[in-house]
Amino acid sequence: MVHKKIASTLIAIFMIFTLTGTMFAAPVEYGEELQNMPQNTPTVSFTDLPNTHWAYKYIAEMVNKKVLEGYPDHKFRPDNTISRAEFATIIVKAAGLQAKKVNYSSFSDVKVTDWYSPWIETAKDYLTGYRAANGEYIYNPTAPALREDITVAIVKLKGYDAARLANRSIIEAMFKDYEGISESAKDYVAIAVENGLVSGYPDETFRPQNSITRAEAAALLWRAFMYGNDNKGVGGGDQSTTTPTTPTPPVTQPGQTTPTQPQQPSQAAKFSVDTLVGGMGAGIVDGPVRQAKISSVKSMTLDRDGDIFFLDSADNKNKVRKFNKSNGTVETITIDRSFDWDYRKDGKAVHYDYTKLIPKKLVYNQASNKVYLLGMNDASELIYEIYPTVQMAVYNLNSYRSIYKSYNFFQFLNDKTLVYAETESDRGESFVYQGETGSEATRIAASNDNTGVKFWTNFYASFWDEDNKYGKGDAVLTDSDFYVFDTGNKTLSKIHLFPRKVESVIKFDNMSFDSLTAYEGKFYLSSGTTIYELTTDGKLNIFINGNDLTYNDGNPIKKISQLSFDSNGNVIVYDDDNKAIRRINL
């Protein structure tokens, strides 16, 4: 089993790392295998490697196994430090994995044309990357491979649950250099120590930032081939085969389709997850991503540059915030006097003060490259352009005057025409409005006259408990039809605009969905960590299996609460358990 071989290799590496003094001084209560060396060694010829070199036999063995190789100038350079890119190459070769050239990169500092790109992509689930200040995920391919890097790899390969099993108090008491362990690696180090995978040095240090040389790596790898104990298989149990699992499909009801595996992405695909912002605990804190905090995201949209605009709720107030991808910072867009608005008609004037504006939903208009905010002010709907400038766009002063409203979807048909739906929980009715920028919106569909659909609502839930008071909705809009999905009633509906006809396409009684978005003419719905793709004719497929997600920072997602896509087609999600906005790399 490939994964088991890697696990054995890395375990042996860490057992060697615990030697005292120099790399090969006498071990402290470790196995006899650490005292052995190759007996029958093939001959290799490198101009800088005499056969009297302490690591000659190890190097010869690894070169013969085609795990290590020298340089074109016939040198091996045994004292050179192993880089992260080199270590990725070594792990892939030692494990017998196949590194294949890919047309994408999971890391901003690794180009697909770089020689090490295939190796890094193959080993990326085991060697951690880093989140840079600008929010991008980097690999640091030329930096030295560190002890803590390899610790993380071991724990991931062994299948330990870092979120559930970690006990940091153990390593905090054991290691004087505890603070030198990267925050994202501490849980992994704790699990590795507690389970006997690593033990540190007799001077009560772990030396997390130590690197290794090529000669040392050769010795470690030879010992890994010869020795090592798999005291816990990858994921536990028999690891002779690994079969990706999928959620049990629901029982098919009349008029209902059963989710099937899609052709793309394939069932065997693994998707890495990066944290873009948050994960630092709950709160509304602006600044660099290393300190920014998120409270509770209620609406989220992305522009073409990858900037994320989101409504963050705290203390029953929604704030408009923005993650700037270019500089890796988070800022709050202040609702100030620039949001004041005066309506004048027939000699009458009504003032809408910014202090009464309640932000409700955000949308990005790709055609105009602008971001819009739908807000409620004295029960009227006011829609503002908020980026790149702030100005009134569309207003609706004739909707039902109630504060018990939810906005189910909010989209643009083109650069000027917008459509949105609202549900009034006190009356249990839903309405669709359409408007042009610079004018008033008008009602075009209503549930109470059968020209529209009724979205699910629970009047008895708290006004601010929108997750339980209303279902989440979105729409795929065409010139002739509006396709609408509501997570509350779990129904895909079709509104044919002319002649008006409303019909139910499909209903999923035995499924539940946490979030959804409409993207490129399809719906994407999440349930737990699995994302489904729903076409407008009612075909439901698994788009991303939650079991196929791997977490570069070690923090698993339990439930996707908001869902969107960036301009590169990656999935952007809000993870409320970790209070983080995260990216699933496709």
C-alpha positions as CSV (number, residue, x, y, z in Angstrom):
1,M,0.0,0.0,0.0
2,V,1.5,3.3,-1.1
3,H,0.2,5.4,1.8
4,K,1.5,2.8,4.3
5,K,4.9,2.9,2.7
6,I,5.0,6.7,3.1
7,A,3.9,6.4,6.7
8,S,6.6,3.9,7.4
9,T,9.2,6.2,5.8
10,L,8.1,9.3,7.7
11,I,7.9,7.4,11.0
12,A,11.4,6.2,10.6
13,I,12.6,9.7,9.8
14,F,11.2,11.0,13.0
15,M,12.6,8.2,15.0
16,I,16.0,9.1,13.7
17,F,15.3,12.8,14.5
18,T,15.2,12.0,18.2
19,L,18.8,11.0,18.4
20,T,21.0,13.0,20.8
21,G,23.8,15.3,19.8
22,T,24.8,14.7,16.1
23,M,22.5,12.9,13.8
24,F,24.0,9.5,14.4
25,A,25.0,9.7,18.1
26,A,23.8,6.9,20.4
27,P,20.0,6.9,20.5
28,V,18.1,7.3,23.8
29,E,15.9,4.2,24.3
30,Y,15.0,3.7,20.6
31,G,15.0,0.5,18.6
32,E,18.0,-1.6,17.5
33,E,17.2,-0.8,13.9
34,L,18.8,2.6,14.4
35,Q,22.2,1.0,14.9
36,N,22.3,-0.9,11.7
37,M,23.7,0.1,8.3
38,P,23.6,-1.3,4.8
39,Q,25.8,-4.4,4.5
40,N,25.9,-5.1,0.7
41,T,26.2,-1.7,-0.8
42,P,26.3,-0.9,-4.6
43,T,29.0,1.4,-5.8
44,V,28.3,5.0,-6.8
45,S,30.7,7.5,-8.1
46,F,30.4,11.2,-7.1
47,T,33.5,13.4,-7.1
48,D,32.6,14.9,-3.7
49,L,31.6,11.6,-2.0
50,P,34.5,9.3,-1.1
51,N,33.6,5.8,0.1
52,T,34.9,6.7,3.5
53,H,32.1,9.3,3.9
54,W,29.9,8.4,6.9
55,A,26.7,8.4,4.7
56,Y,28.3,6.7,1.6
57,K,26.4,3.4,2.0
58,Y,23.1,5.1,2.7
59,I,23.5,7.4,-0.3
60,A,24.5,4.5,-2.6
61,E,21.5,2.5,-1.5
62,M,19.1,5.4,-2.2
63,V,20.7,6.2,-5.5
64,N,20.4,2.6,-6.6
65,K,16.8,2.6,-5.7
66,K,16.4,5.8,-7.8
67,V,15.0,7.7,-4.8
68,L,18.0,10.1,-4.8
69,E,20.2,11.3,-7.6
70,G,23.3,13.4,-8.1
71,Y,23.9,16.5,-10.2
72,P,25.0,16.7,-13.8
73,D,28.5,17.8,-12.7
74,H,28.9,14.4,-11.0
75,K,28.6,15.7,-7.5
76,F,26.1,14.7,-4.9
77,R,26.5,17.6,-2.5
78,P,25.9,15.6,0.7
79,D,26.0,18.6,3.0
80,N,23.5,20.7,1.1
81,T,20.2,21.3,2.9
82,I,17.1,19.6,1.6
83,S,14.6,22.1,0.2
84,R,10.8,21.6,0.5
85,A,10.7,21.0,-3.2
86,E,13.4,18.3,-3.0
87,F,11.7,16.6,-0.1
88,A,8.4,16.5,-2.0
89,T,10.3,14.7,-4.8
90,I,12.0,12.3,-2.4
91,I,8.7,11.3,-0.7
92,V,7.0,10.7,-4.0
93,K,9.8,8.6,-5.3
94,A,10.3,6.7,-2.1
95,A,6.6,5.8,-1.9
96,G,6.3,4.8,-5.5
97,L,3.8,7.4,-6.4
98,Q,3.4,8.7,-9.9
99,A,4.1,12.4,-10.3
100,K,2.0,13.7,-13.2
101,K,2.3,17.0,-14.9
102,V,-0.8,19.2,-14.2
103,N,-2.2,22.3,-15.8
104,Y,-2.9,24.1,-12.5
105,S,-1.0,24.9,-9.3
106,S,-2.4,24.9,-5.7
107,F,0.3,27.4,-4.6
108,S,0.8,31.0,-5.8
109,D,4.6,30.6,-5.7
110,V,4.7,27.4,-7.8
111,K,4.3,27.8,-11.5
112,V,3.0,24.9,-13.6
113,T,6.2,25.2,-15.6
114,D,8.5,24.8,-12.6
115,W,10.3,21.4,-12.6
116,Y,9.1,20.6,-9.1
117,S,5.4,21.4,-9.8
118,P,4.3,17.8,-10.4
119,W,6.1,16.5,-7.3
120,I,4.7,19.2,-5.1
121,E,1.1,18.6,-6.4
122,T,1.5,14.9,-5.7
123,A,2.8,15.4,-2.2
124,K,0.8,18.5,-1.2
125,D,-1.7,16.5,1.0
126,Y,1.2,15.6,3.2
127,L,3.6,18.6,3.3
128,T,1.9,21.7,4.5
129,G,1.8,25.1,2.7
130,Y,1.6,28.5,4.2
131,R,-0.9,31.3,4.2
132,A,0.8,34.5,3.2
133,A,-0.2,38.0,4.4
134,N,-2.2,38.6,1.2
135,G,-4.3,35.5,1.8
136,E,-2.6,33.5,-0.9
137,Y,-1.4,29.9,-0.3
138,I,2.3,29.4,-0.8
139,Y,4.6,26.4,-0.7
140,N,8.0,28.0,-0.2
141,P,9.6,25.4,-2.5
142,T,13.2,26.6,-2.1
143,A,13.0,26.9,1.7
144,P,14.4,24.1,3.9
145,A,12.2,21.2,4.8
146,L,11.5,21.5,8.5
147,R,10.8,18.9,11.3
148,E,7.4,20.3,11.9
149,D,6.5,20.0,8.2
150,I,7.2,16.3,8.4
151,T,5.3,15.9,11.7
152,V,2.2,17.3,10.1
153,A,2.7,14.9,7.2
154,I,2.9,11.9,9.5
155,V,-0.3,12.7,11.4
156,K,-2.2,13.3,8.2
157,L,-1.0,10.1,6.8
158,K,-1.8,8.1,9.9
159,G,-5.4,9.4,9.9
160,Y,-5.5,11.0,13.4
161,D,-8.2,13.6,13.9
162,A,-6.3,16.8,14.7
163,A,-9.4,18.7,15.6
164,R,-10.6,16.1,18.1
165,L,-7.5,14.4,19.5
166,A,-5.0,17.2,20.1
167,N,-3.8,17.9,23.6
168,R,-1.4,20.8,23.4
169,S,-0.7,20.7,27.2
170,I,1.6,17.7,26.6
171,I,4.0,19.4,24.3
172,E,3.8,22.7,26.2
173,A,5.1,20.9,29.2
174,M,7.7,18.8,27.4
175,F,9.4,21.2,25.1
176,K,11.2,24.4,26.1
177,D,10.8,25.6,22.5
178,Y,7.1,25.1,22.4
179,E,6.5,28.6,21.2
180,G,8.7,28.0,18.2
181,I,6.3,25.5,16.8
182,S,4.0,27.1,14.2
183,E,0.5,27.6,15.5
184,S,-1.0,25.5,12.6
185,A,1.4,22.6,13.5
186,K,1.0,22.4,17.3
187,D,-2.0,20.1,17.2
188,Y,-0.2,17.7,14.9
189,V,2.9,17.8,17.0
190,A,0.9,17.1,20.1
191,I,-0.8,14.1,18.4
192,A,2.5,12.8,17.1
193,V,4.1,13.0,20.6
194,E,1.1,11.5,22.4
195,N,1.0,8.5,20.0
196,G,4.7,7.9,20.1
197,L,5.5,9.0,16.6
198,V,8.0,11.6,17.7
199,S,9.6,12.4,21.1
200,G,11.9,15.3,20.7
201,Y,15.5,15.6,22.1
202,P,16.8,14.9,25.6
203,D,17.5,18.6,26.2
204,E,13.7,19.0,26.2
205,T,13.5,20.6,22.8
206,F,11.6,19.7,19.7
207,R,13.6,21.9,17.2
208,P,10.6,22.4,14.9
209,Q,12.5,24.7,12.6
210,N,15.5,22.4,12.1
211,S,16.4,21.4,8.6
212,I,18.3,18.3,7.3
213,T,21.0,17.7,4.7
214,R,21.0,15.4,1.7
215,A,23.3,13.0,3.4
216,E,21.1,12.9,6.5
217,A,18.0,12.4,4.2
218,A,19.7,9.4,2.5
219,A,20.3,7.8,5.9
220,L,16.8,8.5,7.0
221,L,15.3,7.1,3.9
222,W,17.4,3.9,4.0
223,R,16.3,3.3,7.5
224,A,12.7,4.0,6.5
225,F,12.9,1.3,3.8
226,M,14.4,-1.2,6.2
227,Y,12.6,-0.4,9.4
228,G,9.6,1.5,10.9
229,N,6.5,0.5,12.6
230,D,3.0,1.3,11.3
231,N,1.3,1.4,14.7
232,K,-1.8,3.0,13.2
233,G,-2.7,2.6,9.5
234,V,-3.7,5.6,7.5
235,G,-7.3,6.2,8.6
236,G,-7.2,3.2,10.9
237,G,-7.7,-0.5,10.1
238,D,-6.6,-2.5,7.2
239,Q,-5.0,-0.3,4.6
240,S,-4.5,-2.8,1.8
241,T,-7.0,-0.9,-0.2
242,T,-8.5,2.6,-0.1
243,T,-11.9,3.2,-1.6
244,P,-13.3,6.7,-1.5
245,T,-16.8,6.7,0.0
246,T,-19.8,8.7,-0.9
247,P,-22.9,9.6,1.2
248,T,-25.7,7.1,1.0
249,P,-28.1,8.5,-1.6
250,P,-31.6,9.2,-0.4
251,V,-34.6,7.0,-1.2
252,T,-36.1,8.1,-4.5
253,Q,-39.6,9.4,-4.3
254,P,-42.1,9.7,-7.1
255,G,-41.0,12.6,-9.3
256,Q,-37.7,12.7,-7.6
257,T,-34.2,11.9,-9.0
258,T,-31.4,10.3,-7.0
259,P,-28.0,12.1,-6.8
260,T,-25.4,10.3,-8.9
261,Q,-21.6,10.7,-9.2
262,P,-20.7,13.3,-11.8
263,Q,-18.2,12.7,-14.5
264,Q,-16.2,15.8,-13.4
265,P,-14.7,16.2,-10.9
266,S,-14.1,12.4,-10.7
267,Q,-14.8,10.4,-7.6
268,A,-11.2,9.8,-6.9
269,A,-10.2,13.5,-7.0
270,K,-9.0,15.1,-3.8
271,F,-9.6,18.8,-3.3
272,S,-7.4,20.9,-1.0
273,V,-9.0,23.6,1.2
274,D,-7.3,26.9,2.1
275,T,-8.4,29.4,4.7
276,L,-8.5,32.9,3.1
277,V,-9.6,34.9,6.1
278,G,-10.8,34.1,9.7
279,G,-10.2,31.0,11.7
280,M,-9.0,33.2,14.6
281,G,-12.1,33.0,16.7
282,A,-15.4,35.0,16.6
283,G,-15.4,38.7,16.3
284,I,-15.4,41.7,14.0
285,V,-11.8,42.6,13.7
286,D,-10.3,44.4,10.7
287,G,-6.6,44.4,9.5
288,P,-4.2,41.8,8.1
289,V,-5.6,38.3,7.7
290,R,-3.2,37.1,10.5
291,Q,-5.4,39.1,13.0
292,A,-8.7,39.6,11.2
293,K,-11.8,37.9,12.8
294,I,-15.2,37.0,11.5
295,S,-18.5,36.8,13.5
296,S,-21.2,35.3,11.3
297,V,-21.4,35.7,7.5
298,K,-25.0,36.2,6.2
299,S,-24.3,37.1,2.6
300,M,-21.2,36.8,0.4
301,T,-20.2,37.8,-3.1
302,L,-16.9,38.0,-5.0
303,D,-15.7,40.3,-7.7
304,R,-13.5,39.4,-10.7
305,D,-10.3,40.3,-8.8
306,G,-11.1,37.8,-6.0
307,D,-12.1,40.4,-3.4
308,I,-14.8,39.1,-1.1
309,F,-17.6,41.3,0.1
310,F,-19.6,39.9,3.0
311,L,-22.3,40.8,5.5
312,D,-21.0,40.0,9.0
313,S,-23.6,39.8,11.8
314,A,-22.8,40.6,15.4
315,D,-25.1,41.9,18.2
316,N,-28.1,41.8,15.8
317,K,-26.3,44.2,13.4
318,N,-25.1,43.4,9.9
319,K,-21.9,45.1,8.8
320,V,-20.5,45.2,5.3
321,R,-17.0,44.0,5.1
322,K,-14.4,43.4,2.4
323,F,-11.5,41.0,2.1
324,N,-8.9,42.6,-0.2
325,K,-7.1,39.8,-2.0
326,S,-4.3,42.1,-3.3
327,N,-3.0,43.1,0.1
328,G,-4.4,40.4,2.4
329,T,-6.4,42.8,4.6
330,V,-10.0,43.0,5.8
331,E,-11.9,46.3,6.1
332,T,-15.4,47.4,7.1
333,I,-17.3,49.5,4.6
334,T,-18.8,52.2,6.8
335,I,-22.5,52.9,6.5
336,D,-22.3,56.7,6.7
337,R,-24.0,59.8,5.3
338,S,-23.1,58.8,1.8
339,F,-26.0,56.3,2.2
340,D,-28.5,59.1,3.0
341,W,-31.1,59.4,0.3
342,D,-34.0,61.8,-0.4
343,Y,-36.9,60.7,-2.5
344,R,-38.7,63.5,-4.3
345,K,-41.8,63.3,-6.4
346,D,-44.8,65.6,-7.1
347,G,-43.4,68.2,-4.8
348,K,-43.1,65.8,-1.9
349,A,-39.8,64.6,-0.3
350,V,-39.0,61.7,2.0
351,H,-35.6,61.5,3.7
352,Y,-34.1,58.0,4.3
353,D,-31.4,58.3,7.0
354,Y,-28.4,56.1,6.8
355,T,-28.7,55.2,10.5
356,K,-31.9,53.3,9.8
357,L,-30.4,51.2,6.9
358,I,-30.3,47.5,7.6
359,P,-28.0,45.7,5.1
360,K,-29.6,42.4,3.9
361,K,-27.9,41.0,0.8
362,L,-24.9,41.6,-1.5
363,V,-24.5,40.8,-5.2
364,Y,-21.7,41.4,-7.8
365,N,-22.7,42.5,-11.2
366,Q,-20.2,41.0,-13.5
367,A,-21.4,43.0,-16.5
368,S,-20.7,46.3,-14.9
369,N,-17.9,45.1,-12.5
370,K,-19.8,46.7,-9.5
371,V,-21.0,45.5,-6.1
372,Y,-24.5,46.2,-4.9
373,L,-26.1,46.1,-1.4
374,L,-29.8,45.5,-0.9
375,G,-30.9,47.1,2.3
376,M,-34.1,47.8,4.2
377,N,-34.9,51.3,5.5
378,D,-38.3,51.9,7.2
379,A,-39.6,48.7,5.6
380,S,-38.7,50.1,2.1
381,E,-36.0,48.4,-0.1
382,L,-33.1,50.6,-1.1
383,I,-30.4,49.1,-3.4
384,Y,-27.0,50.9,-3.5
385,E,-24.0,50.5,-5.6
386,I,-21.2,50.2,-2.9
387,Y,-18.2,49.5,-5.0
388,P,-16.3,51.2,-6.6
389,T,-18.5,54.2,-5.5
390,V,-21.5,54.6,-3.2
391,Q,-24.7,55.8,-4.8
392,M,-28.4,54.9,-5.0
393,A,-29.2,52.4,-7.7
394,V,-32.8,51.0,-7.4
395,Y,-35.5,51.7,-4.8
396,N,-38.8,50.1,-3.9
397,L,-41.1,52.2,-1.7
398,N,-44.3,50.2,-2.4
399,S,-43.5,46.8,-1.0
400,Y,-45.4,45.5,2.0
401,R,-44.4,47.6,5.0
402,S,-43.1,45.0,7.4
403,I,-39.8,44.3,9.1
404,Y,-40.4,40.6,8.9
405,K,-38.8,40.1,5.5
406,S,-36.2,37.9,4.0
407,Y,-34.5,38.4,0.6
408,N,-34.3,35.1,-1.1
409,F,-32.3,36.0,-4.2
410,F,-30.7,39.1,-5.6
411,Q,-29.2,39.1,-9.2
412,F,-28.6,41.1,-12.3
413,L,-29.8,40.1,-15.7
414,N,-27.4,42.5,-17.4
415,D,-25.4,45.6,-16.5
416,K,-28.5,47.6,-15.5
417,T,-31.5,45.2,-14.8
418,L,-31.7,43.6,-11.4
419,V,-34.2,41.0,-10.0
420,Y,-34.8,40.1,-6.4
421,A,-37.3,38.1,-4.3
422,E,-38.6,38.8,-0.8
423,T,-40.6,36.7,1.6
424,E,-42.8,38.3,4.3
425,S,-43.0,35.8,7.2
426,D,-46.0,37.5,8.9
427,R,-48.1,37.1,5.8
428,G,-46.4,34.0,4.5
429,E,-46.2,35.4,0.9
430,S,-43.3,35.9,-1.5
431,F,-42.8,38.5,-4.3
432,V,-40.4,39.1,-7.1
433,Y,-39.4,42.6,-8.2
434,Q,-37.4,43.9,-11.2
435,G,-35.8,47.3,-11.7
436,E,-33.4,49.3,-13.8
437,T,-30.6,51.2,-12.2
438,G,-31.7,54.8,-11.4
439,S,-35.4,53.9,-11.2
440,E,-38.0,52.2,-9.0
441,A,-38.5,48.4,-8.9
442,T,-41.9,47.0,-9.8
443,R,-43.5,43.7,-8.8
444,I,-43.4,41.0,-11.6
445,A,-44.5,37.9,-9.6
446,A,-46.4,37.0,-6.4
447,S,-47.2,33.8,-4.6
448,N,-50.6,35.0,-3.6
449,D,-51.9,35.2,-7.2
450,N,-50.0,32.2,-8.5
451,T,-47.7,34.2,-10.7
452,G,-44.8,33.3,-8.5
453,V,-43.5,30.8,-6.0
454,K,-43.8,30.8,-2.2
455,F,-40.5,30.5,-0.3
456,W,-40.5,28.7,3.0
457,T,-40.7,30.7,6.2
458,N,-41.2,30.0,9.9
459,F,-43.0,33.0,11.5
460,Y,-42.4,31.8,15.0
461,A,-38.6,31.9,14.8
462,S,-36.8,35.0,16.1
463,F,-36.5,38.0,13.9
464,W,-32.7,37.8,13.9
465,D,-32.6,34.0,13.6
466,E,-32.7,34.0,9.8
467,D,-31.1,30.6,9.5
468,N,-34.2,29.1,11.1
469,K,-36.8,31.7,10.1
470,Y,-36.3,31.5,6.4
471,G,-35.0,29.1,3.8
472,K,-32.1,30.1,1.5
473,G,-32.9,30.7,-2.1
474,D,-31.3,31.6,-5.4
475,A,-32.3,31.7,-9.1
476,V,-31.1,31.0,-12.6
477,L,-32.5,33.7,-14.8
478,T,-33.1,33.7,-18.5
479,D,-35.0,36.0,-20.8
480,S,-38.0,33.6,-20.8
481,D,-37.8,31.7,-17.5
482,F,-36.8,32.1,-13.9
483,Y,-35.7,28.9,-12.2
484,V,-35.8,29.2,-8.4
485,F,-34.6,26.9,-5.6
486,D,-35.5,27.2,-2.0
487,T,-33.6,25.1,0.7
488,G,-36.6,25.5,3.0
489,N,-39.2,23.7,0.9
490,K,-36.4,21.8,-1.0
491,T,-38.1,22.5,-4.3
492,L,-36.9,23.6,-7.7
493,S,-39.6,25.7,-9.4
494,K,-39.9,27.2,-12.9
495,I,-41.6,30.5,-13.6
496,H,-42.3,30.8,-17.3
497,L,-42.7,34.6,-17.8
498,F,-45.0,34.7,-20.8
499,P,-47.5,33.3,-21.0
500,R,-47.2,33.0,-17.2
501,K,-46.9,29.5,-15.9
502,V,-45.5,28.3,-12.6
503,E,-44.6,24.7,-12.1
504,S,-42.6,22.5,-9.7
505,V,-39.7,20.8,-11.4
506,I,-38.5,18.6,-8.6
507,K,-38.7,18.3,-4.8
508,F,-36.2,16.5,-2.5
509,D,-38.2,15.4,0.5
510,N,-35.5,13.2,1.9
511,M,-32.6,15.6,1.7
512,S,-31.6,18.8,3.6
513,F,-29.4,21.6,2.3
514,D,-27.5,24.2,4.2
515,S,-26.6,26.7,1.5
516,L,-26.7,27.3,-2.2
517,T,-25.7,29.5,-5.1
518,A,-26.5,29.8,-8.8
519,Y,-23.4,29.7,-11.0
520,E,-23.2,29.5,-14.8
521,G,-26.8,28.3,-15.3
522,K,-26.8,25.7,-12.5
523,F,-27.4,25.5,-8.8
524,Y,-24.8,24.3,-6.3
525,L,-26.2,23.1,-3.0
526,S,-24.3,22.0,0.1
527,S,-25.3,19.4,2.7
528,G,-22.7,19.2,5.4
529,T,-19.4,19.3,3.4
530,T,-20.8,17.7,0.2
531,I,-21.7,20.0,-2.6
532,Y,-24.3,18.9,-5.2
533,E,-24.8,20.3,-8.7
534,L,-28.4,20.7,-9.8
535,T,-29.4,21.5,-13.4
536,T,-32.6,23.4,-14.3
537,D,-34.2,20.2,-15.5
538,G,-33.9,18.7,-12.1
539,K,-30.8,16.4,-12.4
540,L,-28.8,16.3,-9.1
541,N,-25.2,15.1,-9.1
542,I,-22.5,15.1,-6.4
543,F,-20.1,17.8,-7.5
544,I,-17.7,17.6,-4.5
545,N,-17.8,14.7,-2.0
546,G,-17.0,16.0,1.4
547,N,-14.9,13.0,2.1
548,D,-12.5,14.1,-0.7
549,L,-11.6,17.4,1.0
550,T,-8.1,17.8,2.4
551,Y,-7.2,20.7,4.7
552,N,-4.0,22.5,4.3
553,D,-4.2,24.1,7.7
554,G,-5.6,21.0,9.4
555,N,-9.0,22.5,10.4
556,P,-11.8,20.4,8.9
557,I,-15.1,21.9,7.8
558,K,-18.2,20.5,9.4
559,K,-20.9,22.4,7.5
560,I,-20.8,24.9,4.6
561,S,-23.0,27.9,5.6
562,Q,-22.4,30.1,2.6
563,L,-21.4,29.1,-0.9
564,S,-20.0,31.0,-3.9
565,F,-17.4,30.8,-6.7
566,D,-14.4,32.9,-7.6
567,S,-13.4,33.9,-11.1
568,N,-11.1,30.9,-11.5
569,G,-14.0,28.5,-10.7
570,N,-12.8,27.6,-7.2
571,V,-15.5,27.2,-4.6
572,I,-15.5,29.8,-1.8
573,V,-17.4,28.8,1.3
574,Y,-18.1,30.2,4.7
575,D,-17.3,27.8,7.6
576,D,-19.2,29.0,10.6
577,D,-17.7,26.5,13.0
578,N,-14.2,27.8,12.3
579,K,-15.5,31.4,11.7
580,A,-13.5,31.4,8.4
581,I,-14.0,32.1,4.7
582,R,-12.3,29.2,2.9
583,R,-11.4,28.1,-0.7
584,I,-11.9,24.7,-2.1
585,N,-9.3,24.4,-4.9
586,L,-10.6,22.9,-8.1
